[in-house]
């Protein structure tokens, strides 16, 4: 479903801006994040680019006089550049059918369960080979003695190979569908296939922080970890309010962020203000977005911080699961 809450035209405000669309743009002193592409001719906009405003509404732009800065990298603006690796790792777990149309990667055993939510590269299809997601899942299962399940929240509707499609991101960032799959597919699968009472923790990278943060409103979730999170960009993109979403979180959270992220996911930001002692922040300011599962492991600094992230994740899960 495409979430276009409202199209507010900024008549005669915006200075000339060349195509194609910026991943994000600063217009005057306000930042806008690219949501999707659509025909905006009926509103007289200059481009077929639709942006999410900070108040949650969506806008397109006419030519005007305000200064415009196109922002393509991370720094609190649009979708950050995603690193890519070619993973030849041999996974220890297996792909399972959570229902006839939803798969997942399963590894490990026991009543302590970690649910991993992937970034936009997913867990099925060619894109998933450009991430070390399964390697991380195997590590958590072995070192933490956990059952680790990586659901395919995208249900096979993977991002177009080797490309970034804002419309696709908007379509898969669907809380109604994710909540339904959690309650009617993923959780029943765990309860059917695991013995005894379950202790469930969540972890996610990039896009995966969206299901982590939203699922953390449920009392059966013990904790959540978000590494280089992107929920702060996704929430307004789909017409939700970050304050309202965070206000519903009940499980303790750990945010591990890269350099240049928005204030809302750092200490002193909105998450800190709302969650208080329920949230812990770890900043990796030498790292770029995606370093945990897509960083260059020939770089000793990346190796150092991947190892640190693994240690912090294990310690956090050990504390709450």
N, C-alpha and C positions, 0 to 999 in steps of 0.2 A: 504494500500500500504506500502511495506517495503522500507524504505529509506536507501539504502546502496550507499553512494556517491562515496567512493573509499575505497579499502582495501590496506593500505600501510603496507608492511611487515617490521618489525624491525628485520632484519637478525642478529643473533648472538649477541643480545644486552641484552636480558632479563634473569635474574636469574631464576632458577627453581621455579615454582609456582604450588601448588597442586590444583586440582579441588575440589569443584565446582567453578563456576565463582564468583569473587568478585563483589559486587555492584559497587565499584569503586576501582581503584588501582593507586598508585603512582609508576611510573617507572622512576627511576632516580629522576629528579626534575619536572617531568611532570605528571599531573593528567589526568586519563582517566575514563570515565563513561560507565558502561555497557549499551549497546543498545539492543542486542538480542543474540540469539543462532542460529548458522547455521553451516553447514559442511564446515570447513576451511581446509580440508585435501589437496585440490589442491594447497594451498599456503604453505603447510608444517608447519602450526601453531601447537602449543602444545595442545591447547584446542579449543573447538567450541564456544568460547566466543568472541563477537565482541564489541569493545569499541569505544565511540566517543572521538576523540581527541579535544584539545582546539581550534584547527583551523577549526573545523567543519567536518574534514574527519573522516573516520572510520578505525580502525586498528584491527589486531589480532597479536599475539606474538609468536615468536620462542624462544627457550631456549637461554640464553645469560648471560652476566656478570653484567648488571646493577642491583642495588638493587630494590626489589619490595616490596611494602607495601600494603596489602589488607585493604581496608577501608569499613566498613559495616554501619557506623553511619553517621549522618549529620555532616557537617563541611566544606561545599563547595565541597564535593566529589560526590558520587553516590546518588541514591535514598534513602532518609532517612527512618528510621524505622517508620512505621505508628502505632499510638496507636489505640486501638479498644475499643468501648463501646457497651453495649447491650441496645439499646434505646427502651423503651416501651411507648414513648410519643404518645399521641393521637393528630394527626394533625388537624388543624382547616380548612385547605384548601382542595383542591381536585386535583386529577390527571385529566388532560385534554389531548385531542388529538390535537397536533399542526398540524399534518398532519396524514394520515393513518398509518404511520410507525414511528412517533416521538411523544413521550409523554412529558408532563411537569407537574410540580407541581405549582398550582396557588392559591394565597391567597391575600386578600385585595382588594382595589378598588382605583380608582382615576387616574389622568393623570400623576402623578409622578410614574415612573416605575423603579423598581430595578430588574435587571437580575442577578440571582445567578448562577455561574458556579461551579459545585461540584469538589471534589477531585476524586481520582480513585475509590472511593466506589460508586459513582453514585447516582441516584435518583430512580432507579427501581431495582428490584431484591433483593436477600438476603443480599448482601453487604451493601446496603443502610441503613439497620437496625442498622448498627454499627457506625452510625454517627448521630449527632444532627442537620442535615441540615434543616429539616422541622421546627424544633423548632426555629432555627435562622430566617428562612423565616417568620414564624408567628410573631416573635418578631419585626422584621423590619416593617412588615405590620401594626401591631397594634400601635407600639410606634412612627413610622414615618409617619403613614397614607399613606403608599405606596401600590401600586400594586406590588407584588413580584412574579416573574416567574422563575422557576428553570427548564430550558430546559434539556432534556436528550440528550446531545451532542453525547452520545455513541449509540443512537438509539437501545437500547436493547442489544447491544453487550457488555455486562458487563464483567468486570474483572472476571476470574475464582474465584469461591467462596473461600475465606480465603487463597488466594495465590497471589504472586506477579509475573507477567509475563512481562518481559521487551518487548517482541515482541508485546504483546497486547498494551502496552503503546505507542509504536511506531506507531501502526496501528491507534489508535484513535486520536493521536496528528497530525491531518491532517488539515492544515489551509485551503486548497482548499475546503474541505467538510464543515468545520465550517463556513467559509465565505458564502458558498452557502446556508447553513441552516439558517444563520442569515438573509440574504437578501431575500430568497425565502420562508421561513417558519416562523421563529420566529417574525421578524418585521412585515410581513403581518398579522400574527395572532393578534398582538397587535393593529395594525391600524384598523383591522376589528372589534375587540371586545371592544376597548376603544373609548370613545368619546373625541373629541377635540384634540388639539396639545399635543404630548407626550414629557415629559422630562425624559430622560433615563440615569440611572446610572448602573454601573456594580460592582459586587463583586464576588470574587472567593477564594477558598481555595486550596492550594497545586497545583494539576494539573489544577485547575480552573483558576489559574493566567495566564495560556497560552491564553485562549480565552479573558480574561479581557484585557491583554496587547495588543494583536493583534487587537481586535475590537475597541480599543481606538484610532485607526487611523481615525475613521469615525466622521464626523462633527456632527452627530446626537447623539453622546455619550457625556454626560456632565461631567462624571468623572468615575474613576475606583479605586476599592479597592482590594488589594491582601493580604490575610492573610496566613502566612507561605508559601510564593510563591515558585513554582518550575519551573517557565518558564525559569530561567537561565540554568537549566539542560536540559529541553525539547527542547529548541531552537536549540542547536547544535546537539542534538540527531537526529533531523529530517532534518539536513542539512541546517539550516538557520543560520544567523549571528545576534548575539544579538545587536550589534551596529546598524545594518541596521533596525532591528525590532523596537528598541527603538526610532530611529530617525524619525519614522513615527507616533509616538504617539502625539496626539494633545490635548487629554483630561487630566485634572489634575489627578494625581495619589497619592494614599496613600499605602505604603508598611508597613505591620506589620509583623515583623520577629521574629523568635525564636533565641535562642542562637546558636552560631557556624555556622552561614550561610556564604555563599560566600560573598566576598567583593562587588560583582557587585550589590547586592540588598540592600546594606547599604549606609548610608551617606558617601560621598567621593568616591563611586564606579562608575562604568560606567553609571548606571541609573541616578545618581546624576549629573555626568558630562554632559550628553546629555539632560536631561529634565530640569535641573536647577530649577527655581522657580515653575515649574509645578509639582514637586514631593515633598511629605512629607514622612519622615521616622519615625517609632515608633519601638523601639527595646524592645523585651520582653526576656531579656537574661536569665531569670530564667526558661523559658518555653522550652519544647521540641516540635519538629515538630508535627503539627496537634492538638495542644492544644485547639483551639477554638471550634472545633466540635467533638473532640475525646479525650480530656483531662479528667483526673480523677477528678470529681467534689467533691470527698471526701477530696481532697487536698485543703486547704484554699488558697494556692498560686495560684493554677489553677483557682479557683473561682474568686479570685481578678483580675486576668489578663483577664479572659473571660469577666467579667463585664466591665473592662477598654476597651477592644476591642469593645464591643457593644456600649459603650458611644462614642468612637472615630468614629465608623462607622456612627452612627446617626448624629453626628456633621458634619462629612464630607459631607454626603448626604444633610443635611439641608443647607449647604453652597452653594452647586452647583446645586441642583435639584430645 
